Amino acid sequence: MTTPLVEMKDVSIAFGGVQAVDNVSIELHAGEVVGLLGHNGAGKSTLIKMLSGAYKMDSGQIYINGDKATITTPRDARDYNIETIYQTLALADNLDAASNLFLGRELTTALGFVDDDRMEAETRKIMARLNPNFKKLKEPVSALSGGQRQSVAIARAVYFNAKILIMDEPTAALGVHETAMVAELIQELKKQGLGIFLISHDTREMMELCDRVAVMKNGQMVGTERVEDVTEDDILSMIILGKNPREAA
């Protein structure tokens, strides 16, 4: 096996005496999508927030490309090429795609002025790579569909050299066509060698989009399985009962 892009080993965190994540290990390889499933409060979002720098773990280690990493802030995570796309997308509704892509990291001319033309050209290039059907570069993102907004958020992460992408419920509240668009984007990112952690409640979607699924319950890892080795019922059993059906046999 190749060295994992990410390896979280025996990580734990507690809030007010409640063990939110308890001694959990998980890994992610380049060109792989790993789905994280579990009821609300299972610990999946908390686990990922330790990787994204939103929370500082109490114990455990994180390795990036085999080297021990220190991640205590979101800036640390970005330095390791980890980008997070939250469900809210964190887009400025009144700005267009290019302005959102470079928000806070604007390109400037030699004289220090914001270089709108160059930002638009760069946005066209990254969009052509990710979503060639995206044409609404001049419109405010408030006028875009859910899938198009997701495209802008993903393009921003990829443009700034994300190698590890965390996607939180990327198809929540999207229609069938929009969900298919996001699925195509994820497949394209896989081809480009990114590793993706995908958080979702939708077991069917996970079976279609992921290479492996990891199920958490009560802060602990129930198990991680390749999707071809399990059924949707197996995954539901892991979520509800907290037991790995293959190990129970």
C-alpha positions in Angstrom: 0.0 0.0 0.0 1.1 3.6 -0.7 1.6 6.0 2.2 -1.7 7.5 3.2 -2.3 11.2 2.4 -3.8 11.4 5.9 -3.6 9.1 8.8 -5.3 10.0 12.1 -4.2 7.6 14.8 -5.9 7.1 18.2 -7.4 10.6 18.3 -9.6 11.7 21.1 -11.4 14.9 22.3 -13.8 15.6 25.1 -16.1 18.5 25.9 -17.1 19.1 29.4 -16.4 15.5 30.4 -18.2 14.0 27.5 -16.0 11.9 25.2 -17.0 13.2 21.7 -14.3 11.2 19.9 -12.7 8.2 21.6 -9.5 6.7 20.4 -10.4 6.8 16.7 -8.1 5.9 13.8 -8.8 6.5 10.1 -6.7 7.0 6.9 -7.2 8.5 3.4 -5.3 7.8 0.2 -4.7 9.9 -2.9 -7.5 9.5 -5.4 -9.8 8.0 -2.8 -13.2 9.1 -1.3 -13.9 8.0 2.2 -17.4 8.5 3.5 -18.1 9.2 7.2 -21.5 8.1 8.4 -23.3 8.1 11.7 -26.2 9.6 13.6 -26.0 13.2 14.8 -23.7 13.2 17.7 -21.8 10.1 16.5 -18.5 12.1 16.4 -17.9 12.3 12.6 -18.0 16.1 12.3 -15.9 16.5 15.5 -13.3 14.0 14.1 -13.0 16.0 10.9 -12.9 19.4 12.7 -9.7 18.1 14.4 -8.2 17.6 10.9 -9.4 20.9 9.7 -8.0 22.8 12.7 -11.3 23.9 14.1 -10.8 21.8 17.2 -7.5 20.8 18.9 -7.4 17.1 19.8 -6.7 16.0 23.4 -4.6 13.1 22.3 -3.5 11.1 19.3 -1.5 11.9 16.2 -2.1 13.1 12.6 0.3 12.2 9.8 0.2 13.9 6.4 2.1 12.0 3.7 3.7 9.9 6.4 5.1 12.9 8.4 3.7 13.9 11.8 1.6 17.0 11.5 0.7 19.7 14.0 -2.7 21.0 13.3 -4.2 23.4 15.9 -5.8 26.1 13.7 -7.5 26.2 10.3 -4.4 28.0 9.0 -2.2 25.0 10.0 -4.6 22.8 8.0 -4.3 25.0 4.9 -0.6 24.8 5.2 -0.9 21.0 4.8 -3.2 21.6 1.7 -6.3 20.6 3.6 -9.4 22.5 2.6 -12.9 22.2 4.0 -16.1 22.9 2.2 -18.8 23.3 4.8 -22.5 22.9 4.1 -23.0 26.6 4.2 -20.2 27.0 1.5 -19.1 30.4 3.0 -19.7 32.3 -0.2 -20.4 36.0 -0.5 -23.8 36.1 -2.2 -23.4 39.6 -3.7 -20.1 38.8 -5.5 -19.5 36.8 -8.7 -17.6 33.5 -9.0 -14.1 35.1 -9.5 -14.5 37.5 -6.6 -15.6 34.5 -4.4 -12.8 32.3 -5.6 -10.1 34.9 -4.6 -12.0 36.3 -1.6 -9.3 37.4 0.9 -6.6 36.2 -1.5 -7.1 38.7 -4.4 -4.7 38.8 -7.3 -3.2 42.3 -7.8 -1.4 44.3 -10.5 2.2 45.5 -10.2 0.7 48.8 -8.8 -1.2 46.9 -6.1 -4.7 47.2 -7.6 -7.1 44.2 -7.7 -6.6 42.5 -11.0 -10.2 41.6 -12.0 -9.2 40.5 -15.5 -6.6 38.1 -14.3 -8.9 36.7 -11.6 -11.6 36.1 -14.2 -9.2 34.4 -16.5 -7.9 32.1 -13.8 -11.5 31.3 -12.8 -12.4 30.4 -16.4 -9.3 28.0 -16.4 -10.1 26.2 -13.2 -13.8 26.0 -14.1 -13.0 24.5 -17.5 -11.0 21.8 -15.6 -13.7 21.1 -13.1 -17.1 21.9 -14.6 -16.9 22.9 -18.3 -20.7 23.6 -18.4 -20.2 26.5 -15.9 -20.8 29.7 -17.8 -22.2 32.2 -15.3 -19.0 33.9 -14.3 -20.3 37.4 -14.2 -23.5 36.8 -12.1 -23.6 37.1 -8.3 -23.5 33.7 -6.7 -26.9 34.4 -5.2 -28.3 33.8 -8.7 -26.6 30.4 -9.1 -28.1 27.0 -8.5 -27.0 24.9 -5.5 -24.8 22.7 -7.7 -23.2 25.8 -9.3 -22.5 27.3 -5.9 -20.9 24.0 -4.9 -18.7 24.2 -8.0 -17.5 27.7 -7.0 -16.6 26.5 -3.5 -14.8 23.4 -4.8 -12.9 25.5 -7.4 -11.7 27.8 -4.7 -10.3 24.9 -2.7 -8.6 23.2 -5.8 -7.2 26.5 -7.1 -5.3 27.0 -3.8 -3.8 23.6 -4.2 -5.9 21.4 -1.9 -4.7 17.8 -1.8 -7.1 16.8 1.0 -10.7 17.9 0.7 -13.3 17.7 3.5 -16.9 18.0 2.2 -19.7 18.3 4.7 -23.1 17.2 3.3 -22.3 18.4 -0.3 -25.6 17.4 -1.8 -27.9 18.3 1.1 -31.0 20.2 -0.3 -29.9 19.7 -3.9 -32.2 18.2 -6.6 -31.4 15.1 -8.7 -29.7 17.0 -11.5 -27.7 19.1 -9.1 -26.6 16.1 -7.1 -25.4 14.4 -10.3 -23.4 17.5 -11.0 -21.7 17.4 -7.6 -21.1 13.6 -8.1 -19.3 14.4 -11.4 -17.2 17.0 -9.7 -16.1 14.5 -7.0 -15.2 11.9 -9.7 -13.1 14.6 -11.5 -11.3 15.5 -8.2 -10.5 11.8 -7.6 -9.0 11.6 -11.1 -6.8 14.5 -10.2 -5.5 12.6 -7.2 -7.2 14.5 -4.4 -8.2 12.6 -1.3 -11.7 13.4 -0.1 -13.5 12.9 3.2 -17.2 13.0 2.6 -19.7 13.5 5.5 -23.3 12.5 4.7 -26.4 10.9 6.1 -27.4 9.4 2.7 -26.2 5.8 2.7 -27.2 5.3 -1.0 -25.2 8.3 -2.0 -22.2 7.0 0.0 -22.4 3.7 -1.8 -22.3 5.5 -5.2 -19.6 8.1 -4.4 -17.2 6.5 -2.0 -14.4 3.9 -2.2 -14.7 3.1 1.5 -17.2 4.0 4.2 -16.3 4.6 7.9 -19.2 4.4 10.4 -19.0 6.1 13.9 -21.3 5.7 16.9 -21.0 7.3 20.3 -17.6 8.8 19.5 -16.1 5.5 18.5 -15.3 3.9 15.1 -17.6 1.0 14.4 -15.6 0.0 11.3 -14.3 1.0 7.9 -15.3 -1.1 4.9 -14.8 -1.0 1.1 -18.2 -0.3 -0.5 -18.0 -3.4 -2.7 -17.7 -5.6 0.4 -20.9 -4.4 2.1 -24.5 -3.7 1.3 -26.6 -0.7 2.3 -28.3 -2.8 4.9 -24.8 -3.7 6.4 -24.0 0.0 6.7 -27.4 0.8 8.3 -26.8 -2.0 10.8 -23.4 -0.4 11.7 -25.0 3.0 12.1 -28.0 1.8 14.2 -26.6 -1.2 16.2 -22.9 -0.1 16.3 -21.8 -3.5 15.2 -19.8 -4.5 12.1 -21.9 -7.3 10.5 -18.8 -8.9 8.9 -17.0 -9.1 12.2 -20.1 -10.5 14.0 -20.2 -13.5 11.6 
